[in-house]
Structures are given as structure tokens and as C-alpha cells.
Amino acid sequence: MKETKKPFLPLSAPPTRHGVGPSSVVLPEGAWPTIAEFLIERFPGISAEVWETRLQAGDVIDVQGVAVDRLRRYEPQARIYYYRALEAEVRIPFEETVLFQDEYLVVADKPHFLPVIPSGRYVQETLLVRLKRRLGLDTLAPIHRIDRETAGVVVFTVQPDTRKAYQDLFLQNAIRKTYEAIAPWRPELKLPLTYRCRLGENPERFMQVRVEEGEPNSETRIELIEARGEWARYGLSPVTGRKHQLRAHCAALGMPIRHDQIYPTHLPENSDDYTKPLQLLAKAIAFRDPVTGAERSFTSVRRLSMDVTVTPPRA
């Protein structure tokens, strides 16, 4: 069911709860007797019992912040907000580090396995929600993302009014990003090199992208940092920002990143092994600040190891 636009917006955004902002839906034209009955039908993946619990807890509100009870009549075109939570969300036993904070930006050093934003089975155990709770900044929002399995630098904006200026840096190709990866040593490759190819969705593997025939739409510069035995540390500088670009490029060159659970072989979901983190690190990011004009440069304090043995701390 497609949402329609409401002719007016709330005066201010609803507050976060435990660091998580609400989702919203605009009620379409229809003959549901109550808002509760619409929600149960609209979201079949959520049981009626869960919606009943949310309604009783005041976790469903209107644009004025008034709680919606289970008997409230259906109002087409009204916007409703609802807070979601997961039962028994598993704690990810690795901690983020705040590298920098001022009135405009927060820069974090993300550990492996921690998602950047809420999605699927992760809500509280995400970098965004952890930082909101830790720093008390409800307006925090990332200007870019890295994969859950990847560690390293992530930049957030503090003020909604300046967010677009920072996000536009990516559209303008004005961001310089550097990654490091541990992958098989390929002495026959003439490094440094620039790898270009066309990446498209893999219809047989939902999470994967694959190399296709056609005009290249992805580009990565690759250099050797060090080689030791069968493994090497590579520097990766993405020129474009396609989904899974670095992982797919390395796999296509015959040097899949160590402990990658998607390339070249896609392992079953929930195959996380905390002792074998993906050996990919968003090492550094640099740009000219569009608000202050200052040159910004941030570097991760994390380091990938050729001999990867990680013992996760106790949850």
C-alpha cells in the first residue's frame, strides 16, 4: 500500500525514545473502523498482540503527540507515528569510539558487526542509536554509510539545517575516502592499478552484486601497502560509491577480502563469527567543510591484522 501525502506537517518532529525516532504512515482512503485495525492489516508481519501492546504503552501517536488508543476512529489522510522495538535484541560486544565532535559534526570509529542505522533485527544495537543515547543528540544523522561488517570512520551531522550541504559533497565527488583490506597476495597484479567494471544486482543472490557486460559504473584505485606470506594489506580508494563495490572488485580480481561472508560465496544469514571479522576498514575520510571552509581529515585508530584472532569481550 502506497503512502499518500498529508496536506500539513507537524510543527516539530516527534522526540526519540531510547535514541530511536519513530516511523510514520499516512492513513490512506479506506473504511477501517479504527486506526488499530488499519495498522494490523497494513503490517501483517506484526501481530495484533504486538500492536495492542504498543497502543497501550503509548507507542503510537498522532502529529500532536497524542497517544492513539485501540478505539480511536480511522481518519483518512492523518499521519500516525509509531515506535518500534525488538524483543531481546542481542548486544554486539564491540564499542565505537568518538574521534571528533563540534557543533556541526560527530565522527565515529565504528567496530565490525555494528550497523550504522536501524534496520531489520537491529535497532538499539546500531551506531546511530548508540551515539544518540551517548551524546544526547536527537538530531544526529549519518551523511554516508558503511557495511555492517566493515569497521572504520563514519561522519554524522548534528544540525538538520546544514545536513544537505554535507551530503552534497558526495554528489560533487568532493569526498576523499581511503580503505584498507587484508586479502590474498597476488604478485602477478601490477600495482598500483585502477579497476573499473559494471556492477549490477545479482538476481540469484539478493545480497550480492555482480560484474556485468557494459559501460563501467564503478571505479577503485588499488595499491599494495605490505605483503607477508600468502596475505597482503591493500589500500583501496573508491572513486565511485556502488553497493559492495570494494568487496565485489577485490573478489573479481581474485583477491576476496579475508572473512568476507558474501563474496565470492554468500554464506547463510546470521553466520556472524566474532572471531573472524571482515578485514575491511574505512581508514580515512577528508573533505573541505562546506559550512566552515576548513579542511577536515579523520583517520581510524583501528588496525587490521594479518593474523586475525579476535576474542570478543563478554556482553
N, C-alpha and C positions, 0 to 999 in steps of 0.2 A: 504494500500500500504506500503510495507516494504522498509525502507531506505537502501541504499547501501553505502558502504564506499568510501569516496573520497580519491584519491591516495596521496593527500598532505593536510596539515592542515594550517590554518592561522598562521602567525608569533606570534600573540598575540590574546587573547580573546577580542571580541568587548566590548566596555565600557557599563556600566549600564546606564540606563536613569531613573531618579527618583527612584534610588535604585533597579531597576528591570533589570536583564540581559535578553538578547534575547533568543528566542527559535531558533532552526535551523532545516533545512531539506536538504538532499542531493537529487538533481534532478535525478530521475531515467531515464532510456532509454524510449523515447517516442516521439511523433510527435506533441506536443503542439506548436503552433506558437510563443507564448510569455510566459515568466515566470508568468505574471499576470494570464493568462488563466489556467496554471497549478495550481496555488495557489487556484483559485476559485473552480476548480474541486476537488482538493486534500482535501480541508477543507470545505465540504458542510455546516457545521454549522456556517460558517462565510459568510455573504452576500457579493456579488460583490461590493456593495456600500462601505462596511467597508474596503475591500481590496483597493479600489480606494482611499479612504481617507488615508490609511496607506502609499500607494505608493506616493501620493502627498506630504505627510508630511515627507518623507524620513525615514519611519519606517521599510523599507525592504532594506537590504544592502547585498553586497557580501563580500567575505573574505578579500578584500582590504579596506572595509569600504565605498565603493562607493554605493550611493543610486541606487536602481533598479527602473526604471520608468515603466509605463504600456506598453511601446512599446518595451522593451528590449527582444531580441530574446532568445528563450529557449536554454539552454546549458546543455545537459546531463552530470551528474557527478559533476556539480558545486554545491557548498554549499552556501545556502542562509540563512541569519539570519533575523528574524522579531521580532519586539517588540509588545507585546500585552498589552492592557489596557481594563478596564471595564468601561462602561458608568455608571456614577452616583454610584460609589461604596460607600456602606453605611459605615460610620465611626463607628468603635467599640469603645464605650465610656469608655474604661478602659486602663490604662497605664502600660507599662512594666517598670521594674527597672533594671539598670545595677549593678550587685553585685560585679563584678571584671573585670579588663581589664589589660592585659600586651601585650607584643609583639607576644605572641603565642595564647592566649585565650581571649574570651569575654564570660562572664557568665551572663545570664539574668534571671530575675524572671518574668515569663510570667503570665499575668492575664487570667482568664477564658474567653472563647469565641474567643480568638485571635489565628488563625492558626500559625504554625511555619513557613511554606513555602507557596509560591503562589500555589493555586490550585482552580479549579472551579471558583466560583464567587469572590474569594479573591485574590487580587494582592498587592495593596498598604497596605491594612489592614492585614498585616502578620508581625510576629515578625522579620523575616529576613529582609524584606524590610524596616521596621521602623528603625532597628538598622543600616543598611547600610546608610540610609539617615542621621540619627542622629550622627553617629560616623565617617562618611566619609570613610568607609571601603568597597570597592567594592569586595574584595576577601573573605569576611566573608562567612562562610558556617557552618551549624549545624553538629555535629558529631552524633547526635541522635535526636529523635523527641518525643513529647508527643501529645496526642489528643488535638484538638481544644478546647474541653470542659474542659480539665484538666488545672489547674494552676500549676506554680512552676518552678523549676530550669531547664534551658536548656543551654548546653555548645556549643559554636561556636569556630572554629579555624580561625585564622587570615591569616596564611601563607599556600598557596597551597602545598608547599614542605613538610610540617610536618603533613598535614591533615591525611594521611593514618596511620601514627603512632598512632594518637589518635583514629581513627576509629577501628583500630585493637584491641584496648583494649576490645571492646565489643565481638569480636570473641574469645578473650582469656579469657573471663569471669573475667576480671580484674577490672570491674567497680562495685562499691557498691552503690546501689540506695535504698532509703527509701521513701515510700509514706505514707500519712495519708488519711483516709477516714472516713466520717460520714455515718453510716449505722445502721439498726435496731439492738438493743441489743439482742444477742442470748445467754442467760446464760447457755443453755444446751450444747453449744460447749465447748470443753475442750481446752482452750487457754493457752499458745501459741500452734499452730499447723502448720503443713506443708501440704498444699493441692496440690495434683498432679492429673492431668487428661489429656486426649487427647482433644485438641481443633481443630475443623475443620470449614471450611466455611459453612454457612447456606444457602442452595440453595433457600430457601423460603424467606430469608431476606438478601438482598445484604450487608447491613452494619454490620450484626451480625456474630459472630462465635458461635458455639455450642459445648457442650460436646458430645464426640463420644466414642464408644467402641474401645478398642485397647491400645497399649503401650502409656503411658503418654508422652506428648511432652511439658508440661508446669508445672511450679512449683512455688508456692508462699508461703512464711512464713508469718503467721498472728499472731499478738499479740494484746491484749487489752491495750489501753492507759488509757481510762477512760470510765465509763458508767454513764448515767444520764437519769433517766426515761426510755423511750422507745428507746432512741438513745445511741449509743456508738461511741467513737473515736478509730479507729483501726490503728495499724502500719502495713504496708504491705511492704514486701521485696521480690521483684521478683527475682527468681533465673534464670529464662528464660525470653525471651522477645517476646512473641507471641502477635499478634494483639488483642487489647482489653482484654489482659489477666486478669488484676486486676478486671475489671468490670464484666467479664464473671465468674471469680472464686467467687467473692462475691455473684453474683446472684445465682450461683449453690449451694452455702451454705445457701441459704435462707436469705441473708442479702444484697440485692441490694443497691448499693450506692445511697444516697439521691439525688433526682432530676436527676437521670440517664434517658435520653430520648431514650436509645437504649436497655437497659437490666432492667427488663425482657421483657418489652413491647417497641417495636420500634415505636416511635411517628413519624408523618409526618415530612418531611424535612422542614426547616425554622420555626421550633417550638420554637426557642430561646425565653427564658423569662429571661431577665437580672436580675430579682429579685430572680431567682432560679438557681444559678449556680451549676453545678455538684460538689458535695462535695468530690472531689478527688484532692489531692495536691502532686506534686512531691517535697517532703520536702527537701531531701538532696542527694548529689552525692559526691563520694570520689574515688580517684584513685592515683596511683603513676604516676607522669608525665613521659611519655616515652622520652621526649626531655631533660628536665632539671633534672630528677631524684627526684624532690621534691614531697612530699606528698601533694596532693590537696584535699580540702574539702570545699564544698559550701552548704549553707543552705538558704532556702527560708525565707523571713521575713513575708510571708503571714501566716494567721492562719484561719482554718476552724472554724465555729461556730455551736454549737448545735442548736441555734435558728437563722436560716438563713433568714434574711430580708435585701436585698441589694437594695439601691436606686441608679440607675445609674446616673452618672453626666451628665449634658447637653452636647450634641455633639457640 
